[in-house]
Every structure is written in C-alpha cells, then in structure tokens.
Amino acid sequence: MSINIGDDKKLPTDTEAYYETVASQEEIYLEEAEEEVRAILTSDYPSSLTKQMVSITEEDSYSRLTERVDEQLDQAAQELIAGDSDDPPLSDDAVAEMLRVSLTVRRLGPI
C-alpha cells in the first residue's frame, strides 16, 4: 500500500512488508543458486580438474606428495622455532605421525 503525494510520487506505507518481500526474493534466489551449484558438483560429467588429475603421471604425483610432506615438516619446524610461548607444544603423537608419513612416502618412491 502506498500514499499518493502528487506528481506521481508514492511513498511506501509499510516498509517492513517491502523489506520482507525483498528478503524473500533474495532467499529464493540463493536457494536456486545453491541447487545449481550442488547439481554441478554432483554431476556425472568429469570436470576439467578431474581430467587434469588423470593426466598427471605417477612420478609427478609422487614428487608433489613428497614436496607436500616436506612443506608440512618445514612448517612444523618453523612453528616449533617461532611459536608463541602460549601455544601448547606439539604432542609426541603428532610428531611421530609426521615422521611416519615422511618415512612412508620416501620408502615408496616413484610408483
């Protein structure tokens, strides 16, 4: 509902209803966009990312894995060196797990 002021200018009388309508339209739009994204992510068609992953050779995959493990170990070492005194120390289990993963990756070598 609106009030006619003249010169065809109309002011809304119920701004709350207007904002509710706009919010409702936005919600519907977001739900539709979410459904479209979900459909794309769950589709059976291989994406370009999947095609790229398939084209990577196993040796490249191994070298990337070792680089990632090395980066994690370096980052953990930096955290130990530069960590805040308030930070809890790494648990023995966390250190053992990092070392186990590193040794496992190195033993496997290129597949």
VEXDREN-2710 file (C-alpha; in Angstrom, 1 decimal):
% VEXDREN-2710
k/r/px/py/pz
1/MET/0.0/0.0/0.0
2/SER/1.3/3.5/-0.7
3/ILE/0.3/7.1/-0.2
4/ASN/-0.2/9.3/-3.3
5/ILE/1.6/12.6/-2.6
6/GLY/1.1/14.2/-6.0
7/ASP/3.3/14.4/-9.1
8/ASP/3.1/10.6/-9.2
9/LYS/5.5/10.3/-6.2
10/LYS/4.5/7.4/-4.0
11/LEU/5.9/6.6/-0.6
12/PRO/5.6/3.0/0.8
13/THR/3.4/2.9/3.9
14/ASP/4.7/-0.5/5.1
15/THR/8.4/-0.6/4.7
16/GLU/8.6/-3.7/6.8
17/ALA/6.5/-5.6/4.3
18/TYR/8.6/-4.3/1.5
19/TYR/11.8/-5.5/3.2
20/GLU/10.2/-8.9/3.9
21/THR/9.4/-9.2/0.2
22/VAL/12.9/-8.3/-0.9
23/ALA/14.4/-10.7/1.7
24/SER/12.0/-13.5/0.5
25/GLN/13.1/-12.9/-3.2
26/GLU/16.8/-13.0/-2.1
27/GLU/16.3/-16.2/-0.2
28/ILE/14.6/-17.9/-3.2
29/TYR/17.4/-16.7/-5.5
30/LEU/20.1/-18.1/-3.1
31/GLU/18.3/-21.4/-2.8
32/GLU/18.1/-21.8/-6.6
33/ALA/21.8/-20.9/-6.9
34/GLU/22.7/-23.4/-4.2
35/GLU/20.7/-26.1/-6.0
36/GLU/22.5/-25.3/-9.3
37/VAL/25.9/-25.5/-7.6
38/ARG/25.0/-28.8/-5.9
39/ALA/23.9/-30.2/-9.3
40/ILE/27.1/-29.2/-10.9
41/LEU/29.2/-30.7/-8.1
42/THR/27.3/-34.0/-8.1
43/SER/27.0/-34.4/-11.9
44/ASP/28.5/-37.4/-13.6
45/TYR/30.4/-35.4/-16.1
46/PRO/34.1/-35.3/-15.4
47/SER/35.3/-31.8/-14.7
48/SER/38.4/-30.2/-16.2
49/LEU/40.0/-30.7/-12.8
50/THR/39.4/-34.4/-12.9
51/LYS/40.8/-34.6/-16.4
52/GLN/43.9/-32.7/-15.2
53/MET/44.4/-35.1/-12.3
54/VAL/44.1/-38.1/-14.6
55/SER/46.8/-36.7/-16.9
56/ILE/49.3/-36.3/-14.2
57/THR/51.9/-39.0/-14.3
58/GLU/52.5/-41.1/-11.2
59/GLU/56.0/-39.8/-10.8
60/ASP/54.7/-36.2/-10.8
61/SER/52.2/-37.3/-8.2
62/TYR/54.9/-38.8/-6.1
63/SER/57.1/-35.7/-6.3
64/ARG/54.2/-33.5/-5.4
65/LEU/53.4/-35.7/-2.4
66/THR/57.0/-35.6/-1.2
67/GLU/57.0/-31.8/-1.6
68/ARG/53.8/-31.5/0.4
69/VAL/55.2/-33.7/3.2
70/ASP/58.5/-31.7/3.2
71/GLU/56.5/-28.4/3.4
72/GLN/54.5/-29.8/6.3
73/LEU/57.6/-30.8/8.1
74/ASP/59.2/-27.4/7.4
75/GLN/56.1/-25.6/8.6
76/ALA/56.0/-27.7/11.8
77/ALA/59.7/-27.0/12.4
78/GLN/59.1/-23.2/11.9
79/GLU/56.2/-23.4/14.4
80/LEU/58.4/-25.1/17.0
81/ILE/61.1/-22.4/16.5
82/ALA/59.0/-19.3/16.2
83/GLY/55.9/-20.5/18.2
84/ASP/54.4/-18.4/20.9
85/SER/55.1/-19.4/24.5
86/ASP/51.3/-19.5/24.9
87/ASP/51.0/-22.2/22.2
88/PRO/50.9/-25.8/23.5
89/PRO/53.8/-27.9/22.3
90/LEU/53.2/-30.5/19.6
91/SER/52.3/-33.8/21.1
92/ASP/54.5/-36.8/20.7
93/ASP/51.8/-38.4/18.7
94/ALA/51.7/-35.5/16.2
95/VAL/55.5/-35.6/15.8
96/ALA/55.5/-39.4/15.4
97/GLU/52.7/-39.2/12.8
98/MET/54.6/-36.6/10.7
99/LEU/57.8/-38.6/10.8
100/ARG/55.9/-41.8/9.9
101/VAL/54.2/-40.2/6.9
102/SER/57.5/-38.7/5.8
103/LEU/59.3/-42.1/6.0
104/THR/56.5/-43.9/4.3
105/VAL/56.4/-41.5/1.4
106/ARG/60.2/-41.7/1.0
107/ARG/60.2/-45.6/1.1
108/LEU/57.5/-45.8/-1.6
109/GLY/59.5/-43.8/-4.1
110/PRO/58.0/-43.2/-7.5
111/ILE/55.3/-45.8/-8.3
END
